[in-house]
């Protein structure tokens, strides 16, 4: 997000399928934060990294410890820094690491002023305004196990309930998976429930966001398991997902979460109050429901029902 109230954009494994030079949030959020901190504290190497071999080894070891299957394609000494080319699922992207191994970045801005892989420049491309309508079409694109996607869902559900039929609101799924088989399986679960047992979908999702326990939530929400199994065992589930995937690509969705209102990529905070404000700004004439007081607290990222009191950013963070 930008200006403290913006949905994050894609820059990686999501977009790596089409733009392999951009890295995923699973790398940015995990490696680009924790890896840097560990380097600064000396908890990975214990020393300044001075060789290409040690940089490569440290990168792979830490990526593996975080469940990321990465490979180092090449490490090049450019003179001022090392360029490490990594590969995830056959897609490549760069890290730029200082010669002592203490600092690194996904991209950099040379003295020419031309940004290389500069995510801030990409974010500036977001549309500034949303087309208004009598009944806004609102679509939140997420991944089921993206911590920032789940955070946005927690903020979005109260808005759906507050506005009801006055908006055409849907939670949809981006056109790629980043969190393994569990995410793909859960995506099929959710599209089947959403499309065939819609009255139970928000109850199921609200439960799932508590702890990620699908089996418990199917029972709690009263989902018809037989009907769900039929959907999952046929091509229906994949057909439903294919529709979301096509929309995700049509809109140019680049990360989880991405909020689309009336076909425009919209910047918004993730608290229920901020999301309500964003959605209500798209009405020709806002209904009285828009004056409801919803929580101004940011939900916590990931699973769990507590609000974020630890200062975790609710902007400029996404699974990409």
TIZA-881270 format. One line per field, with one value per atom (N, C-alpha, C): atom name; chain; x, y, z; residue number from 1. Coordinates in pm, whole numbers. Each point is the difference from the previous one (the first is absolute). Layout:
REM residues N
a = c(CA ...)
c = c(A ...)
c1 = c(X ...)
c2 = c(Y ...)
c3 = c(Z ...)
k = c(NUM ...)
This chain:
REM residues 320
a = c(N CA C N CA C N CA C N CA C N CA C N CA C N CA C N CA C N CA C N CA C N CA C N CA C N CA C N CA C N CA C N CA C N CA C N CA C N CA C N CA C N CA C N CA C N CA C N CA C N CA C N CA C N CA C N CA C N CA C N CA C N CA C N CA C N CA C N CA C N CA C N CA C N CA C N CA C N CA C N CA C N CA C N CA C N CA C N CA C N CA C N CA C N CA C N CA C N CA C N CA C N CA C N CA C N CA C N CA C N CA C N CA C N CA C N CA C N CA C N CA C N CA C N CA C N CA C N CA C N CA C N CA C N CA C N CA C N CA C N CA C N CA C N CA C N CA C N CA C N CA C N CA C N CA C N CA C N CA C N CA C N CA C N CA C N CA C N CA C N CA C N CA C N CA C N CA C N CA C N CA C N CA C N CA C N CA C N CA C N CA C N CA C N CA C N CA C N CA C N CA C N CA C N CA C N CA C N CA C N CA C N CA C N CA C N CA C N CA C N CA C N CA C N CA C N CA C N CA C N CA C N CA C N CA C N CA C N CA C N CA C N CA C N CA C N CA C N CA C N CA C N CA C N CA C N CA C N CA C N CA C N CA C N CA C N CA C N CA C N CA C N CA C N CA C N CA C N CA C N CA C N CA C N CA C N CA C N CA C N CA C N CA C N CA C N CA C N CA C N CA C N CA C N CA C N CA C N CA C N CA C N CA C N CA C N CA C N CA C N CA C N CA C N CA C N CA C N CA C N CA C N CA C N CA C N CA C N CA C N CA C N CA C N CA C N CA C N CA C N CA C N CA C N CA C N CA C N CA C N CA C N CA C N CA C N CA C N CA C N CA C N CA C N CA C N CA C N CA C N CA C N CA C N CA C N CA C N CA C N CA C N CA C N CA C N CA C N CA C N CA C N CA C N CA C N CA C N CA C N CA C N CA C N CA C N CA C N CA C N CA C N CA C N CA C N CA C N CA C N CA C N CA C N CA C N CA C N CA C N CA C N CA C N CA C N CA C N CA C N CA C N CA C N CA C N CA C N CA C N CA C N CA C N CA C N CA C N CA C N CA C N CA C N CA C N CA C N CA C N CA C N CA C N CA C N CA C N CA C N CA C N CA C N CA C N CA C N CA C N CA C N CA C N CA C N CA C N CA C N CA C N CA C N CA C N CA C N CA C N CA C N CA C N CA C N CA C N CA C N CA C N CA C N CA C N CA C N CA C N CA C N CA C N CA C N CA C N CA C N CA C N CA C N CA C N CA C N CA C N CA C N CA C N CA C N CA C N CA C N CA C N CA C N CA C N CA C N CA C N CA C N CA C N CA C N CA C N CA C N CA C N CA C N CA C N CA C N CA C N CA C N CA C N CA C N CA C N CA C N CA C N CA C N CA C N CA C N CA C N CA C N CA C N CA C N CA C N CA C N CA C N CA C N CA C N CA C N CA C N CA C)
c = c(A A A A A A A A A A A A A A A A A A A A A A A A A A A A A A A A A A A A A A A A A A A A A A A A A A A A A A A A A A A A A A A A A A A A A A A A A A A A A A A A A A A A A A A A A A A A A A A A A A A A A A A A A A A A A A A A A A A A A A A A A A A A A A A A A A A A A A A A A A A A A A A A A A A A A A A A A A A A A A A A A A A A A A A A A A A A A A A A A A A A A A A A A A A A A A A A A A A A A A A A A A A A A A A A A A A A A A A A A A A A A A A A A A A A A A A A A A A A A A A A A A A A A A A A A A A A A A A A A A A A A A A A A A A A A A A A A A A A A A A A A A A A A A A A A A A A A A A A A A A A A A A A A A A A A A A A A A A A A A A A A A A A A A A A A A A A A A A A A A A A A A A A A A A A A A A A A A A A A A A A A A A A A A A A A A A A A A A A A A A A A A A A A A A A A A A A A A A A A A A A A A A A A A A A A A A A A A A A A A A A A A A A A A A A A A A A A A A A A A A A A A A A A A A A A A A A A A A A A A A A A A A A A A A A A A A A A A A A A A A A A A A A A A A A A A A A A A A A A A A A A A A A A A A A A A A A A A A A A A A A A A A A A A A A A A A A A A A A A A A A A A A A A A A A A A A A A A A A A A A A A A A A A A A A A A A A A A A A A A A A A A A A A A A A A A A A A A A A A A A A A A A A A A A A A A A A A A A A A A A A A A A A A A A A A A A A A A A A A A A A A A A A A A A A A A A A A A A A A A A A A A A A A A A A A A A A A A A A A A A A A A A A A A A A A A A A A A A A A A A A A A A A A A A A A A A A A A A A A A A A A A A A A A A A A A A A A A A A A A A A A A A A A A A A A A A A A A A A A A A A A A A A A A A A A A A A A A A A A A A A A A A A A A A A A A A A A A A A A A A A A A A A A A A A A A A A A A A A A A A A A A A A A A A A A A A A A A A A A A A A A A A A A A A A A A A A A A A A A A A A A A A A A A A A A A A A A A A A A A A A A A A A A A A A A A A A A A A A A A A A A A A A A A A A A A A A A A A A A A A A A A A A A A A A A A A A A A A A A A A A A A A A A A A A A A A A A A A A A A A A)
c1 = c(83 -83 87 -61 76 -73 72 -56 -67 47 -54 -135 -59 -133 -15 92 -6 18 -71 19 128 75 127 -11 105 4 85 -12 77 142 92 133 74 -73 85 -57 13 -35 -135 -88 -127 28 73 26 120 72 118 -34 -126 -38 0 -17 0 117 46 108 102 86 88 103 15 101 -52 -127 -58 -14 31 -1 -126 -31 -125 6 -119 -7 48 -15 49 150 67 141 15 -76 11 -39 -118 -52 84 49 76 150 53 145 40 -75 39 -10 -71 -7 87 -34 71 145 22 135 89 -52 77 31 -103 20 106 -9 98 141 10 131 56 -89 45 43 -69 30 108 39 103 -45 -132 -52 -1 33 10 145 85 139 89 -38 87 112 19 105 -52 77 -34 23 -95 13 92 104 98 18 -60 20 -132 7 -119 -57 89 -44 -78 47 -68 -134 -8 -127 -101 42 -88 -48 93 -34 -96 26 -88 -140 -7 -131 -79 62 -68 -41 88 -30 -118 -1 -110 -130 6 -121 -58 85 -45 -65 57 -55 -138 -34 -130 -97 40 -87 -4 99 5 99 -48 88 64 116 69 133 49 131 77 130 84 53 -37 43 141 25 130 23 123 38 111 -24 95 53 131 62 -3 -85 -12 100 74 96 -46 -125 -55 -83 -52 -86 -3 -59 -25 -142 -15 -132 -24 -99 -35 -127 7 -118 -55 -123 -65 -101 -45 -103 -101 -129 -109 -95 -20 -87 36 129 46 -1 -46 -3 114 61 118 -24 81 -4 128 28 127 -11 107 26 131 12 125 52 120 54 132 14 124 117 121 117 29 -40 23 -114 -103 -110 -99 11 -86 -132 -6 -121 -36 -129 -40 -137 -31 -129 -43 -130 -51 36 -6 33 83 45 80 -21 40 -10 140 53 135 3 121 13 -60 -31 -67 -142 -53 -137 -99 44 -90 -16 -118 -23 7 58 5 -85 -105 -90 -53 -28 -43 -149 -38 -140 -78 64 -70 -48 82 -41 -120 -4 -113 -126 11 -116 -57 84 -47 -92 -1 -84 -144 -34 -137 -93 -120 -98 -34 -17 -27 -148 -87 -143 -74 -121 -84 -128 -43 -127 -113 -90 -112 -116 -84 -117 -107 -120 -108 23 59 28 143 97 140 27 84 48 136 6 119 56 127 63 136 14 126 73 114 79 107 4 92 54 93 39 -43 -44 -59 98 130 97 99 -29 83 -36 94 -34 -63 37 -57 -135 -19 -132 -101 40 -91 -28 100 -19 -107 9 -97 -139 -8 -130 -69 78 -58 -58 63 -53 -116 -4 -100 -134 4 -124 -99 42 -97 -63 74 -54 -108 26 -100 -128 15 -117 -71 76 -59 -80 49 -63 -97 13 -94 -19 -124 -32 22 41 24 128 84 121 4 69 26 141 10 131 37 126 50 144 34 140 42 106 48 146 51 135 90 122 96 36 69 23 127 40 119 -6 82 10 144 17 135 27 -103 17 -27 37 -4 -137 -5 -122 -115 32 -107 -78 69 -68 -87 52 -80 -125 17 -113 -104 47 -94 -70 69 -63 -118 20 -110 -114 33 -104 -85 69 -71 -81 53 -79 -125 10 -117 -105 43 -96 -58 83 -46 -104 23 -89 -123 13 -110 -70 66 -63 30 -37 40 -46 -115 -52 91 85 87 145 27 139 65 -65 62 17 -94 15 120 12 115 130 4 124 38 -97 29 63 -52 55 140 18 129 109 -35 97 47 -72 40 125 5 113 38 -69 33 -43 -89 -45 -126 17 -112 -103 46 -92 -92 58 -80 -104 41 -88 -109 26 -105 -116 36 -103 -68 79 -55 -96 34 -82 -116 -3 -108 7 121 18 -42 -74 -42 123 59 124 -17 -115 -24 -1 -68 -6 138 74 135 89 -10 83 -27 -126 -34 68 -6 63 151 62 145 44 -83 38 -27 -69 -25 81 -23 73 -60 -110 -68 91 71 85 104 61 102 -62 -121 -69 -31 -45 -28 129 107 127 50 -20 45 -66 -125 -69 66 34 71 136 70 133 -4 -101 -14 -25 -85 -27 126 73 122 98 13 91 -56 -131 -64 21 -12 18 147 88 142 38 -70 29 144 70 142 39 -95 35 -123 23 -105 26 -93 -132 3 -98 -25 -150 -36 -140 -38 -101 -51 -141 -23 -133 -38 -111 -46 113 69 107 129 12 121 75 131 88 4 -49 -23 94 47 80 -91 27 -83 76 -35 49 -72 42 -58 -89 -16 -96 -140 -99 -137 -46 38 -39 60 128 67 -59 -30 -58 -141 -76 -134 7 92 17 37 90 42 -115 -78 -112 -108 -28 -108 34 129 39 -37 -39 -33 -150 -81 -144 -28 -95 -50 -61 -82 -58 19 85 31 -122 -33 -114 33 -103 20 89 5 83 147 38 140 39 -98 29 22 -8 21 142 12 131 60 100 70 137 62 129 105 77 110 133 -4 122 31 126 42 -5 -63 6 144 29 134 19 122 32 2 -35 -1 -127 1 -116 -6 -121 -19 -101 -61 -107 38 121 41 31 -7 41 150 56 145 43 55 47 152 64 147 67 -80 60 33 -56 24 -63 67 -54 -124 -96 -121 2 113 13 133 5 122 52 -90 39 -100 50 -89 74 -76 59 1 118 12 50)
c2 = c(-119 119 124 115 123 103 105 106 -57 -116 -57 -65 4 -57 -59 -87 -50 -150 -67 -143 -24 -96 -32 -55 17 -49 -125 -66 -121 36 -79 17 -131 -119 -114 -132 -108 -133 7 89 20 47 107 59 -63 -83 -63 -85 -50 -82 81 134 85 98 36 96 -58 -88 -76 82 129 77 54 -18 55 -111 29 -107 -4 -115 -21 58 25 50 -103 -127 -101 15 55 31 138 97 136 4 -54 11 -81 -116 -85 28 -19 16 147 84 140 74 -56 62 -78 -126 -79 -24 -29 -29 122 119 122 22 -19 20 -96 -126 -98 37 50 42 112 99 114 -43 -100 -46 -108 -44 -101 -137 -28 -127 -107 35 -103 -41 97 -33 15 93 31 93 19 86 74 97 66 -99 -2 -91 63 -70 59 -79 -118 -81 -33 -26 -39 -131 -92 -130 11 84 12 71 97 68 -99 -81 -100 -100 -49 -100 57 121 61 23 44 22 -130 -106 -128 -59 8 -55 70 132 71 -21 3 -25 -136 -100 -135 -4 74 1 62 81 65 -74 -117 -79 46 79 51 -84 -64 -81 88 51 92 -60 48 -39 127 -6 110 -32 84 -20 53 116 61 111 21 114 74 128 79 117 17 114 117 99 114 110 -16 102 72 46 71 -90 -108 -90 -134 -98 -128 -3 -56 -27 -151 -39 -140 -26 -89 -39 -128 6 -116 -57 -122 -64 -67 24 -65 -56 -131 -66 37 9 26 146 88 143 68 97 62 145 47 138 34 129 40 51 -18 72 75 117 76 13 -50 -13 76 79 75 -96 49 -87 -64 67 -60 -93 -10 -91 49 125 49 59 43 64 -55 -10 -40 55 2 51 -76 2 -64 80 133 88 115 86 113 113 120 116 52 -17 47 153 55 145 65 -80 54 40 -53 31 -96 -96 -98 -117 -22 -105 -137 -95 -138 -82 -66 -78 82 127 88 -14 -65 -26 129 103 126 59 -13 50 -76 -131 -80 43 29 38 133 88 130 -11 -117 -18 -26 -16 -30 113 -32 103 82 130 88 8 -28 16 -127 -14 -115 49 -70 33 -29 95 -16 -72 -62 -72 -7 -39 -14 -121 -105 -121 -44 46 -31 -151 -38 -138 -4 -75 -1 -141 -15 -132 7 -81 -8 -126 15 -114 -34 -128 -45 -139 -44 -141 -49 -124 -49 -2 -14 -9 116 103 121 78 29 68 137 68 132 -12 -109 -27 -31 -82 -31 125 84 126 84 11 80 -61 -133 -66 33 3 32 140 91 135 14 -89 9 -62 -109 -70 91 82 90 99 37 92 -68 -125 -76 -11 -29 -16 134 108 132 50 -24 54 -98 -127 -99 6 0 -5 132 103 130 0 -102 -15 -141 -13 -131 -38 -63 -25 -148 -25 -137 -7 -111 -33 -98 36 -83 -35 -82 -53 32 35 39 -119 26 -101 -82 -17 -80 -44 -100 -48 18 39 20 -82 -60 -63 -150 -62 -145 -60 -133 -75 41 36 36 120 92 119 -34 -82 -38 -76 -94 -78 90 93 88 96 41 86 -71 -127 -78 -18 -22 -7 126 113 126 40 -26 39 -88 -126 -87 47 33 48 134 88 132 -8 -89 -8 -87 -104 -96 2 60 11 140 100 137 52 -46 47 -40 -99 -50 45 71 31 94 110 94 -61 -84 -68 -93 -72 -91 79 107 78 65 57 63 -100 -122 -107 -37 -17 -40 101 127 104 -3 -74 -10 -86 -114 -91 -83 22 -75 -145 -34 -139 -21 -47 -14 -101 -115 -105 49 71 54 99 81 107 -50 -108 -60 -44 -59 -44 119 95 115 81 16 79 -80 -131 -82 -25 -5 -24 -143 -15 -132 -69 -92 -64 -84 -66 -81 86 110 92 57 31 52 -104 -124 -106 -20 12 -12 110 121 114 -21 -52 -19 -116 -101 -121 12 103 25 121 45 117 131 -8 123 93 -56 84 74 -70 62 99 -26 94 129 -12 120 80 -71 70 63 -68 54 134 16 128 110 -33 97 32 -102 17 91 -21 82 146 23 137 62 -78 49 50 -76 41 116 0 109 134 -1 122 35 -92 24 -10 -87 -18 -46 64 -26 -41 -20 -40 -26 -65 -31 79 90 23 110 -5 109 28 124 41 63 -57 50 52 128 59 58 -49 42 -8 -113 -36 80 77 78 -53 -1 -40 115 -25 107 -9 114 8 10 -79 4 -53 50 -61 -131 -77 -133 -11 107 -4 1 -54 5 142 96 138 55 -28 49 -64 -129 -68 50 25 53 135 82 131 -14 -95 -20 -46 -96 -52 107 72 100 118 21 109 -29 -127 -39 10 39 17 134 3 129 78 -69 57 -102 30 -96 -26 -125 -32 31 2 30 -104 -120 -106 42 92 43 82 43 79 -87 -131 -91 14 -19 7 -140 -24 -129 21 -106 6 71 85 69 -74 -110 -77 -92 -12 -93 -143 -92 -140 -49 -102 -57 -76 -1 -79 -148 -84 -143 -44 -122 -53 54 11 52 113 26 99 128 10 121 110 125 111 16 71 16 112 -37 101 3 -78 -9 91 82 94 -60 -117 -59 87 21 89 -57 87 -40 51 59 52 -45 1 -35 -138 -90 -137 -93 -97 -91 -125 -101 -122 18 4 38 -113)
c3 = c(0 0 0 -31 3 82 42 82 125 47 122 -18 -118 -19 -139 -40 -135 -5 -93 -16 -76 45 -57 -141 -78 -136 -11 -113 -25 -36 41 -53 -13 12 -3 -40 93 -47 -67 52 -68 -139 -7 -131 -66 74 -57 -121 -6 -113 -129 20 -118 4 118 17 96 -46 88 74 -32 72 131 29 122 104 127 99 81 51 72 139 53 137 98 -39 92 19 -105 14 62 -51 53 147 32 136 97 -46 91 -11 -120 -15 3 -72 -10 132 96 132 98 19 101 -40 -127 -48 22 -32 20 146 84 143 53 -45 46 -46 -124 -47 88 29 78 141 52 136 0 -120 -8 38 -8 48 -108 -121 -103 -16 -21 -26 122 86 113 -41 -130 -51 -122 -44 -126 -113 -95 -112 -103 -37 -91 -128 -9 -119 -67 -129 -74 53 38 47 131 93 128 -15 -90 -25 -56 -95 -60 104 82 101 103 45 101 -54 -123 -63 -6 -48 -14 134 97 132 65 -10 62 -75 -134 -79 35 12 33 137 95 136 5 -101 -5 -93 -48 -86 -144 -42 -137 -79 -106 -85 -106 33 -90 -45 -112 -50 -33 15 -42 -139 -95 -138 -21 58 -21 101 38 82 -74 -26 -78 81 -2 64 -99 28 -92 30 108 40 125 -1 116 89 -58 75 -72 65 -64 -56 -116 -55 9 80 15 -78 -97 -77 60 48 60 -99 26 -81 92 -26 73 -104 1 -97 -144 -26 -136 -40 90 -29 75 -66 58 39 95 43 74 23 61 143 76 123 -21 61 -6 143 23 135 10 107 17 19 -28 -3 136 108 132 40 -84 27 103 43 108 -47 -126 -49 -137 -25 -134 -33 -127 -45 -123 -25 -121 -122 12 -112 52 -91 41 -98 41 -88 -24 -119 -30 -6 -8 -1 -123 -102 -119 31 114 37 -59 -79 -59 94 48 98 -64 73 -44 96 -54 84 118 -23 107 23 110 28 21 56 23 -132 -105 -130 -52 25 -45 74 129 77 -46 -53 -44 -120 -64 -117 35 127 39 -38 -47 -31 124 -18 113 33 -98 22 -39 56 -29 -66 -104 -64 98 15 92 -68 81 -53 109 -40 99 90 -59 76 -33 76 -30 -4 -93 -9 69 108 85 7 -36 -3 70 102 73 -43 -64 -47 103 39 103 -32 83 8 137 9 124 117 -27 107 0 -75 3 126 89 125 -22 -107 -26 -69 -73 -57 109 97 110 84 15 72 -69 -132 -75 6 -3 9 132 108 131 3 -75 -7 -96 -100 -106 40 75 36 73 98 63 -98 -103 -101 -83 -37 -76 82 128 86 22 8 26 -120 -119 -120 -66 28 -51 -151 -43 -143 -71 72 -64 -82 21 -81 -57 -112 -59 43 115 62 -7 -31 -7 45 64 26 -108 -72 -111 21 -91 19 -120 32 -103 -88 -108 -103 20 125 28 146 33 139 46 124 54 126 57 130 -4 -109 -9 -26 13 -28 91 124 94 -51 -65 -51 -120 -89 -117 44 93 49 66 83 70 -96 -104 -100 -66 -33 -60 100 127 102 0 2 16 -123 -120 -118 -10 41 -2 100 120 101 -43 -49 -43 -111 -96 -116 24 82 13 135 100 132 54 -79 26 136 47 129 116 -23 107 -17 -110 -31 102 33 94 138 42 129 -3 -111 -15 0 -81 -13 132 70 130 96 -1 84 -47 -130 -55 33 3 29 145 84 141 17 -70 22 -122 -114 -120 2 94 14 -84 -122 -92 49 49 44 111 95 110 -51 -95 -47 -94 -71 -82 89 114 94 67 45 71 -88 -128 -90 -59 27 -51 -150 -53 -143 -33 -109 -47 -60 76 -41 -126 -13 -119 -125 8 -115 -30 105 -19 -66 44 -57 -149 -39 -142 -79 55 -68 -13 106 1 -88 -12 -75 -149 -39 -142 -44 -122 -48 47 75 41 78 96 84 -84 -93 -84 -99 -41 -88 73 124 80 20 34 21 -129 -112 -129 -29 43 -19 82 126 83 -61 -44 -57 -122 -84 -120 36 100 45 60 78 61 -106 -107 -107 -81 -19 -75 71 133 77 19 -34 23 147 73 142 17 93 16 141 86 136 84 112 96 127 39 -58 -107 -89 -94 1 21 5 -133 -63 -127 22 -32 11 -135 -54 -132 -102 4 -95 19 107 25 121 -8 109 100 122 96 120 45 120 121 103 120 119 117 123 22 99 22 122 73 111 -59 71 -50 -33 85 -24 -129 -22 -122 -124 8 -115 -30 105 -20 -71 41 -63 -147 -31 -138 -87 51 -78 -16 107 -5 -91 -22 -90 -145 -28 -136 -30 97 -24 -66 -91 -49 115 77 122 111 93 106 87 28 86 146 82 142 68 -57 57 5 -87 -4 122 77 120 123 -19 113 55 128 65 8 -80 4 64 38 69 -85 65 -68 21 74 27 -116 -33 -104 53 -73 42 -4 75 -4 -130 -49 -119 36 -96 25 70 52 69 143 53 135 -3 114 6 71 51 70 -100 46 -85 10 -97 -6 93 114 96 6 -90 6 -101 -67 -95 -134 -31 -130 -108 -111 -102 -65 -25 -71 -142 -40 -135 -59 -133 -71 38 38 29 -66 -74 -69 -40 -36 -57 -150 -58 -140 -87)
k = c(1 1 1 2 2 2 3 3 3 4 4 4 5 5 5 6 6 6 7 7 7 8 8 8 9 9 9 10 10 10 11 11 11 12 12 12 13 13 13 14 14 14 15 15 15 16 16 16 17 17 17 18 18 18 19 19 19 20 20 20 21 21 21 22 22 22 23 23 23 24 24 24 25 25 25 26 26 26 27 27 27 28 28 28 29 29 29 30 30 30 31 31 31 32 32 32 33 33 33 34 34 34 35 35 35 36 36 36 37 37 37 38 38 38 39 39 39 40 40 40 41 41 41 42 42 42 43 43 43 44 44 44 45 45 45 46 46 46 47 47 47 48 48 48 49 49 49 50 50 50 51 51 51 52 52 52 53 53 53 54 54 54 55 55 55 56 56 56 57 57 57 58 58 58 59 59 59 60 60 60 61 61 61 62 62 62 63 63 63 64 64 64 65 65 65 66 66 66 67 67 67 68 68 68 69 69 69 70 70 70 71 71 71 72 72 72 73 73 73 74 74 74 75 75 75 76 76 76 77 77 77 78 78 78 79 79 79 80 80 80 81 81 81 82 82 82 83 83 83 84 84 84 85 85 85 86 86 86 87 87 87 88 88 88 89 89 89 90 90 90 91 91 91 92 92 92 93 93 93 94 94 94 95 95 95 96 96 96 97 97 97 98 98 98 99 99 99 100 100 100 101 101 101 102 102 102 103 103 103 104 104 104 105 105 105 106 106 106 107 107 107 108 108 108 109 109 109 110 110 110 111 111 111 112 112 112 113 113 113 114 114 114 115 115 115 116 116 116 117 117 117 118 118 118 119 119 119 120 120 120 121 121 121 122 122 122 123 123 123 124 124 124 125 125 125 126 126 126 127 127 127 128 128 128 129 129 129 130 130 130 131 131 131 132 132 132 133 133 133 134 134 134 135 135 135 136 136 136 137 137 137 138 138 138 139 139 139 140 140 140 141 141 141 142 142 142 143 143 143 144 144 144 145 145 145 146 146 146 147 147 147 148 148 148 149 149 149 150 150 150 151 151 151 152 152 152 153 153 153 154 154 154 155 155 155 156 156 156 157 157 157 158 158 158 159 159 159 160 160 160 161 161 161 162 162 162 163 163 163 164 164 164 165 165 165 166 166 166 167 167 167 168 168 168 169 169 169 170 170 170 171 171 171 172 172 172 173 173 173 174 174 174 175 175 175 176 176 176 177 177 177 178 178 178 179 179 179 180 180 180 181 181 181 182 182 182 183 183 183 184 184 184 185 185 185 186 186 186 187 187 187 188 188 188 189 189 189 190 190 190 191 191 191 192 192 192 193 193 193 194 194 194 195 195 195 196 196 196 197 197 197 198 198 198 199 199 199 200 200 200 201 201 201 202 202 202 203 203 203 204 204 204 205 205 205 206 206 206 207 207 207 208 208 208 209 209 209 210 210 210 211 211 211 212 212 212 213 213 213 214 214 214 215 215 215 216 216 216 217 217 217 218 218 218 219 219 219 220 220 220 221 221 221 222 222 222 223 223 223 224 224 224 225 225 225 226 226 226 227 227 227 228 228 228 229 229 229 230 230 230 231 231 231 232 232 232 233 233 233 234 234 234 235 235 235 236 236 236 237 237 237 238 238 238 239 239 239 240 240 240 241 241 241 242 242 242 243 243 243 244 244 244 245 245 245 246 246 246 247 247 247 248 248 248 249 249 249 250 250 250 251 251 251 252 252 252 253 253 253 254 254 254 255 255 255 256 256 256 257 257 257 258 258 258 259 259 259 260 260 260 261 261 261 262 262 262 263 263 263 264 264 264 265 265 265 266 266 266 267 267 267 268 268 268 269 269 269 270 270 270 271 271 271 272 272 272 273 273 273 274 274 274 275 275 275 276 276 276 277 277 277 278 278 278 279 279 279 280 280 280 281 281 281 282 282 282 283 283 283 284 284 284 285 285 285 286 286 286 287 287 287 288 288 288 289 289 289 290 290 290 291 291 291 292 292 292 293 293 293 294 294 294 295 295 295 296 296 296 297 297 297 298 298 298 299 299 299 300 300 300 301 301 301 302 302 302 303 303 303 304 304 304 305 305 305 306 306 306 307 307 307 308 308 308 309 309 309 310 310 310 311 311 311 312 312 312 313 313 313 314 314 314 315 315 315 316 316 316 317 317 317 318 318 318 319 319 319 320 320 320)
